[in-house]
Amino acid sequence: MDIVNPALNDYLIAHATPADDVLRDLAEETRRALPGHISMQITQDEGAFLTLLVRLTGARTAVEVGTFTGYSSICIARGLPADGQLIACDVSEEWTSIARRYWDRAGLTDRIELRIGPAADTLRAMPPQETIDFAFIDADKVGYPVYYEEIVRRLRPGGLIVLDNVLRSGRVVDPSAQDAADLAIRQINDTVTADPRVESVLLPVRDGVTLVRKR
Ligand SMILES: C[S@@+](CC[C@H](N)C(=O)[O-])C[C@H]1O[C@@H](n2cnc3c(N)ncnc32)[C@H](O)[C@@H]1O
């Protein structure tokens, strides 16, 4: 299912802040080196959306779950102040080695700390205090319920969590879609909506993006 009419896709891309050379080259290298995985990378308009959200929330401390080759991490880190920090979580040394090169090129190496390992372990090892201002969740879908819970309890009041792929190309409303990722995404969508700690909205941006603000 197309979430947005495909005829509008190019128009949407053309009317978000343009990608600079760093992001354009990163998208191109990812497409060339990892053609079978390019759909994992967020698009230019979603990247511009992330940068805008980070700036709007005035975030200084951010967490990303699912870094891949670094597109979203660059967009998030660029919205932080110079002394801000993004903790980027992923399991892949190989894919994030590309991210590291582009962080360097973007002048963001000081602002991003990569933590390799299962994100559930990385998040659980973080201090329990409410210190996170902004989080982006875009990793294995079955992990979303755990990632959400570990982050929301560490999110400062007024902080924002962004969850990606919450519509799963429309599978959320297809009763025959019953794999583990489908079940986990339906679970997290219901959990967020009923969670009294937060206010939220699910937007038809790309594959579905939920914005969750802690009260
Ligand atoms: C959809 S991609 C992220 C795309 C990225 N946000 C971007 O804009 O390019 C998902 C990433 O989650 C990572 N991942 C999968 N399982 C994970 C886990 N248990 N813990 C941490 N990262 C995981 C994968 O290695 C992959 O890089």
The ligand as an SDF file (V2000), in Angstrom:
LIG
                    3D

 27 29  0  0  0  0  0  0  0  0999 V2000
   16.3960    0.8120    8.8980 C   0  0  0  0  0  0  0  0  0  0  0  0
   18.0810    0.7080    9.2930 S   0  0  0  0  0  0  0  0  0  0  0  0
   18.4160    2.3010    9.9510 C   0  0  0  0  0  0  0  0  0  0  0  0
   18.4840    3.3520    8.8950 C   0  0  0  0  0  0  0  0  0  0  0  0
   19.0610    4.6720    9.3630 C   0  0  0  0  0  0  0  0  0  0  0  0
   18.2240    5.2720   10.3660 N   0  0  0  0  0  0  0  0  0  0  0  0
   19.2970    5.6140    8.2060 C   0  0  0  0  0  0  0  0  0  0  0  0
   18.6930    6.6920    8.1440 O   0  0  0  0  0  0  0  0  0  0  0  0
   20.0920    5.2710    7.3220 O   0  0  0  0  0  0  0  0  0  0  0  0
   18.0630   -0.3520   10.6990 C   0  0  0  0  0  0  0  0  0  0  0  0
   19.3810   -0.5180   11.4210 C   0  0  0  0  0  0  0  0  0  0  0  0
   19.1030   -1.1750   12.6510 O   0  0  0  0  0  0  0  0  0  0  0  0
   20.2050   -1.9700   12.9740 C   0  0  0  0  0  0  0  0  0  0  0  0
   19.7860   -2.9940   13.9420 N   0  0  0  0  0  0  0  0  0  0  0  0
   19.1010   -4.1470   13.6940 C   0  0  0  0  0  0  0  0  0  0  0  0
   18.8970   -4.8230   14.8370 N   0  0  0  0  0  0  0  0  0  0  0  0
   19.4600   -4.0750   15.8300 C   0  0  0  0  0  0  0  0  0  0  0  0
   19.5770   -4.2400   17.2290 C   0  0  0  0  0  0  0  0  0  0  0  0
   19.0560   -5.3040   17.8650 N   0  0  0  0  0  0  0  0  0  0  0  0
   20.2170   -3.2840   17.9290 N   0  0  0  0  0  0  0  0  0  0  0  0
   20.7310   -2.1880   17.3200 C   0  0  0  0  0  0  0  0  0  0  0  0
   20.6430   -1.9890   15.9900 N   0  0  0  0  0  0  0  0  0  0  0  0
   20.0210   -2.9150   15.2480 C   0  0  0  0  0  0  0  0  0  0  0  0
   20.6760   -2.5440   11.6410 C   0  0  0  0  0  0  0  0  0  0  0  0
   22.0340   -2.9490   11.7150 O   0  0  0  0  0  0  0  0  0  0  0  0
   20.4210   -1.3710   10.6990 C   0  0  0  0  0  0  0  0  0  0  0  0
   21.6080   -0.6220   10.5080 O   0  0  0  0  0  0  0  0  0  0  0  0
  1  2  1  0
  2  3  1  0
  2 10  1  0
  3  4  1  0
  4  5  1  0
  5  6  1  0
  5  7  1  0
  7  8  2  0
  7  9  1  0
 10 11  1  0
 11 12  1  0
 11 26  1  0
 12 13  1  0
 13 14  1  0
 13 24  1  0
 14 15  1  0
 14 23  1  0
 15 16  2  0
 16 17  1  0
 17 18  1  0
 17 23  2  0
 18 19  1  0
 18 20  2  0
 20 21  1  0
 21 22  2  0
 22 23  1  0
 24 25  1  0
 24 26  1  0
 26 27  1  0
M  CHG  2   2   1   9  -1
M  END
$$$$
